Amino acid sequence: MLPPLKPIAMKERISMIFIEYGEIDVLDGAFVVIDKTGVRTHIPIGSIACIMLEPGTRVSHRAAALAARVGTLLVWVGEAGVRLYASGQPGGARSDRLLYQAKLALDDQARLKVVRKMYELRFGEKPPERRSVEQLRGIEGARVKKTYENLAKRYGVQWCGRRYDPSEWDTSDVPNTCLSAATACLYGITEAAILAAGYAPAVGFIHTGKPQSFVYDIADIVKFETVVPVAFQIAAKNPPQSQAERLVRLACRDVFRESKLLGKIIPMIEEVLSAGEIEPPKPAPEAVAPAIDDGKPLGDAGHRH
């Protein structure tokens, strides 16, 4: 009988890899990708925190089970993470991180500090003192409106303001269609980063009440240095409305790969949350441990095995 697996600690793993166009299976005990020519490529799954499955991949039951056993998150995404469709067991199995995020969101002072940090990272300067979250949101809105105008002027795009209807995608003009497509791409890769880091996409600080509230918060920090210029570059070429979304998606894919954006977002999430200056909550004194002891975990805290 083989000895039990000993997963590598998350801090010692490669953050993530992307796989496309292959069949993922377990052969001879190894996690492998088999391409269309039959060539097998061994993936050292236990040394990776997250595997991003791009279009054209198929995963066997045994491969999914092995990924769960060694604590590696599987995420089904579009090319380079421009969309997020589904995920396996996220790092959210770590209740301490979810409670920490919730505690920050529920504490008015801590929440304000987190929002101020988001503002600082986004605009490169600290926001005015003694402003509420609502007031900061108003200041942010004015600066964002001006930034759109400046970028449109820089790229020679006729700009009539940010106007779009999510339920009527084709009614927007080309610049707004490009911007909507670009931000959708950014939301995909940002949600993947949040899940991989073990936090909840729905618990936001500026945005609330949506399944992706925290995704919007984090994506907004990097939006104007990543996907918005891409959108205006494509819009400046005045493509047919029917092709604009695809052109933007492909351009965002290339930018994500070249800039290694995913690897930058996870540390940024930690930096933003640490601005709240509170410790993760401790269990309540009256709380009791599970009746059945699971024994000593093989991997990091939150690991199922």
Secondary structure in CASP SS format (residue, H / E / C, confidence):
PFRMAT SS
TARGET T0000
AUTHOR 0000-0000-0000
METHOD secondary structure of the structure
MODEL  1
M C 1.00
L C 1.00
P C 1.00
P C 1.00
L C 1.00
K C 1.00
P C 1.00
I C 1.00
A C 1.00
M H 1.00
K H 1.00
E H 1.00
R C 1.00
I E 1.00
S E 1.00
M E 1.00
I E 1.00
F E 1.00
I E 1.00
E C 1.00
Y C 1.00
G E 1.00
E E 1.00
I E 1.00
D E 1.00
V E 1.00
L E 1.00
D C 1.00
G C 1.00
A E 1.00
F E 1.00
V E 1.00
V E 1.00
I E 1.00
D C 1.00
K C 1.00
T C 1.00
G C 1.00
V C 1.00
R E 1.00
T E 1.00
H E 1.00
I C 1.00
P C 1.00
I H 1.00
G H 1.00
S H 1.00
I E 1.00
A E 1.00
C E 1.00
I E 1.00
M E 1.00
L E 1.00
E C 1.00
P C 1.00
G C 1.00
T E 1.00
R E 1.00
V E 1.00
S C 1.00
H H 1.00
R H 1.00
A H 1.00
A H 1.00
A H 1.00
L H 1.00
A H 1.00
A H 1.00
R H 1.00
V C 1.00
G C 1.00
T C 1.00
L E 1.00
L E 1.00
V E 1.00
W E 1.00
V E 1.00
G C 1.00
E H 1.00
A H 1.00
G H 1.00
V C 1.00
R C 1.00
L E 1.00
Y E 1.00
A E 1.00
S E 1.00
G C 1.00
Q C 1.00
P C 1.00
G H 1.00
G H 1.00
A H 1.00
R C 1.00
S H 1.00
D H 1.00
R H 1.00
L H 1.00
L H 1.00
Y H 1.00
Q H 1.00
A H 1.00
K H 1.00
L H 1.00
A H 1.00
L H 1.00
D C 1.00
D H 1.00
Q H 1.00
A H 1.00
R H 1.00
L H 1.00
K H 1.00
V H 1.00
V H 1.00
R H 1.00
K H 1.00
M H 1.00
Y H 1.00
E H 1.00
L H 1.00
R H 1.00
F H 1.00
G C 1.00
E C 1.00
K C 1.00
P C 1.00
P C 1.00
E C 1.00
R C 1.00
R C 1.00
S C 1.00
V H 1.00
E H 1.00
Q H 1.00
L H 1.00
R H 1.00
G H 1.00
I H 1.00
E H 1.00
G H 1.00
A H 1.00
R H 1.00
V H 1.00
K H 1.00
K H 1.00
T H 1.00
Y H 1.00
E H 1.00
N H 1.00
L H 1.00
A H 1.00
K H 1.00
R H 1.00
Y C 1.00
G C 1.00
V C 1.00
Q C 1.00
W C 1.00
C C 1.00
G C 1.00
R C 1.00
R C 1.00
Y C 1.00
D C 1.00
P C 1.00
S C 1.00
E C 1.00
W H 1.00
D H 1.00
T H 1.00
S C 1.00
D C 1.00
V H 1.00
P H 1.00
N H 1.00
T H 1.00
C H 1.00
L H 1.00
S H 1.00
A H 1.00
A H 1.00
T H 1.00
A H 1.00
C H 1.00
L H 1.00
Y H 1.00
G H 1.00
I H 1.00
T H 1.00
E H 1.00
A H 1.00
A H 1.00
I H 1.00
L H 1.00
A H 1.00
A H 1.00
G C 1.00
Y C 1.00
A C 1.00
P C 1.00
A C 1.00
V C 1.00
G C 1.00
F C 1.00
I C 1.00
H C 1.00
T C 1.00
G C 1.00
K C 1.00
P C 1.00
Q C 1.00
S H 1.00
F H 1.00
V H 1.00
Y H 1.00
D H 1.00
I H 1.00
A H 1.00
D H 1.00
I H 1.00
V H 1.00
K H 1.00
F H 1.00
E H 1.00
T C 1.00
V H 1.00
V H 1.00
P H 1.00
V H 1.00
A H 1.00
F H 1.00
Q H 1.00
I H 1.00
A H 1.00
A H 1.00
K C 1.00
N C 1.00
P C 1.00
P C 1.00
Q H 1.00
S H 1.00
Q H 1.00
A H 1.00
E H 1.00
R H 1.00
L H 1.00
V H 1.00
R H 1.00
L H 1.00
A H 1.00
C H 1.00
R H 1.00
D H 1.00
V H 1.00
F H 1.00
R H 1.00
E H 1.00
S H 1.00
K C 1.00
L H 1.00
L H 1.00
G H 1.00
K H 1.00
I H 1.00
I H 1.00
P H 1.00
M H 1.00
I H 1.00
E H 1.00
E H 1.00
V H 1.00
L H 1.00
S H 1.00
A C 1.00
G C 1.00
E C 1.00
I C 1.00
E C 1.00
P C 1.00
P C 1.00
K C 1.00
P C 1.00
A C 1.00
P C 1.00
E C 1.00
A C 1.00
V C 1.00
A C 1.00
P C 1.00
A C 1.00
I C 1.00
D C 1.00
D C 1.00
G C 1.00
K C 1.00
P C 1.00
L C 1.00
G C 1.00
D C 1.00
A C 1.00
G C 1.00
H C 1.00
R C 1.00
H C 1.00
END
